[in-house]
Structures are given as structure tokens and as C-alpha cells.
Amino acid sequence: MIEAAIVGLGRWGRNLVEASRGHEQLTIVRAVETDTKGAQGFCAQHQLDLTDNLDAVLADDSIGAVLLATPHSQHSAQVRACAAARKQVFCEKPLALRRADAAAMFDACGEAGIVLAVGHNRRFWPAMRALREVVASGELGTILHVEGHNSNENSQKITSGWRLSPEESPGGGLTGAGLHVLDAFVSMLGPVSRVYAQLTSRDAGPPRLDTALMTLDFANGVTGTLATVRATPLYWRVHVFGTKGSAEVLDERTMVLRMSGREPQRISYPAIDVLRAELDAFADAIETQRPFPVPEADVLTTLSAFEAALQSMTSGLPVNCDGGDDLGA
């Protein structure tokens, strides 16, 4: 059994603790939270030893893994500290806002011989797994274009804190919801060569009213569009278009397959506990060295495109994803 610690007991950190209950390979026994008073009840309920000191947890030989559910600006120092202490690491996305920072974290963990798993949980949705398989099979023919959208109205509830900071959460909804779509694109289509992105603000709030839009050129010739709206009800869509058909995922369980000469087929997949599946994969990566389903190369590729999108939002020009100069400048 892998004994683990959770760092950060906000909404998502608590979700991870709940998902781990009764896990056969991994048990969360300690928690690190600066707001110890606010976390006492939750920790008592889940029998977690609570502290505000990460170093104390890293010095505990019984702790084999650390789960980070903290703001991204803290990830670099926390991941490096975990690597130095030889603790396996699960880190919520975004791992970083810059590709170079993420690469340095992977290097530190690689040198320490530990796993660094990044929590792109949409990878585990049954419908998204099916979509990746359909695209990889060639059933859709030559892939020409992809469209994606991820919005939720969680921002309506946020009136203070790090999620409103331009430094912590730039690019409107792109940093949170939009990154899930960008990761989905990369998982199917590979590297992005160029992006053009736009952030349009209607009200600075709080809560903020804005839209983020990206157009993408992939290295393999596929084109794409991505949009996210922070203040509208939950909506997910990833739609891949090929010469023989298209496939569209609408939620965790639903895919619509449209093939030439056939009626559209709506397919429903059995529901799973997505966060539990994510923790299963993390534990397997530790115990069996099975690769975590979010490869390092994909994380770095996604952040390269994300970083270029932020540059494009500022310059108003298309930007190469390798960090080159603005095109047309």
C-alpha cells in the first residue's frame, strides 16, 4: 500500500481525497493546508493527519507519494522538493504556464527516479478514450480539422483568490477549462505549430465575463479551433473531422459518429469514477512502472501551444509554438 499526502485542500484537493477512499493501492493519510482551521473538520472526517508544513511531510519516511492540488505558481518548488525527497508526485494541471518550467520539473523527477503524473482527468473519460481510438484507427480517413469547446460557470462563484489573478490564471478560461481541450487535441493530433488567440473581456468583475478563442495549425497539417466561456453553464465538445466521417464527444459518456452514407450513430459508454481511474493509473505507474496515460511529451507540447496562445493574446498576432517571433511582425 502506498501511503500518500495531499497538498492543498480546496475543492479539487477534497475531490481527490474522496476519490481515494477505499483504494486498494494508495491511501491518503496526511494533508498539508495553510488554512488548518478550515480543514480540521474535513481531515477529522477522513482521518488525515493535518499540518501546514510540507517539509515535515517530506521528511516522513512512511510517505511514498504526494498529490499536489495547489496553484500552479507553487508547483515548481513543490515538485522539486518532492523529487529531492524521492516522493512520487501527482500534480494537478496546469503543471506550469511555461514549457521550460514544466520540462525542468520532469527532469528533476527523472533524475530522482520517481513518477511525475499530471492530472489531465478528461483523458480518462470513456468517450474521450473511444474518440482517441477512432482517430488512431483511421476509420475517419484523413483528419482535416478539429473543434473543441469547454465552458463552465464555476467562475460565477469566484469573487476573490488566486483564480482571479492575471499572473496565476491568464488567458481567461483557457488556463482552467480550455487546457483540457488543448490536451485532448494534442493526445490525438500531436504537436501544434502555430496559434492565433484572442481574449475578449466584457466585464472585469468579479465575476469576470470573458471569452477565449484559439485557432491552431498542427504540424501534420490539421487545423483547429478552441473556445471557452467562463460564465456559461457546463458544456464540452470535441469534434474531429475526416474525409470519411467525423466523431464528436459531448460529455464523459457520449460520442456521435457520423460516417459517409450512414445515419449518425449516438454511442453511450458505461460511466466510471474518473478521478478514481486517474489515481489507479498513478498507483500503477509507481508499482508496475506502467507509463502514466499523460506522457511527458504531450504535457510539454500542450504547454508550448498554451504559452504561444498567451503571447498571441498580447500581441494580436499569430505565434509559433516553438517560442519563435510573432509571425508577420
Buried (B, 14 or more C-beta within 10 A) or exposed (E): EBBBBBBBBBEBBBEBBBBBEEBEBBBBBBBBBEEBEEBEEBBEEBEBEBBEEBEBBBEBEEBBBBBBBBBBBBBBEBBBBBBEBEBBBBBBBBBBBBBEBBBBBBBBBEEBEBBBBBBBBBBBBBBBBBBBEBBEEEBBBEBBBBBBBBBBBBBBEBEEEBBBEEEBBBBBBBBBBBBBBBBBBBBBBBBBBBBBBBBEEEEEBBBBBBBBBBBBBBEEEBEBBBBBBBBBEEBBBBBBBBEEBBBBBBBBBBBBBBBEEEEEEEBEBEEBEBBBBBBBBBBBBBBEEEEBBBEBEBBBBBBBBBBBBBBBBBBEBBBBBEEEEBEEE
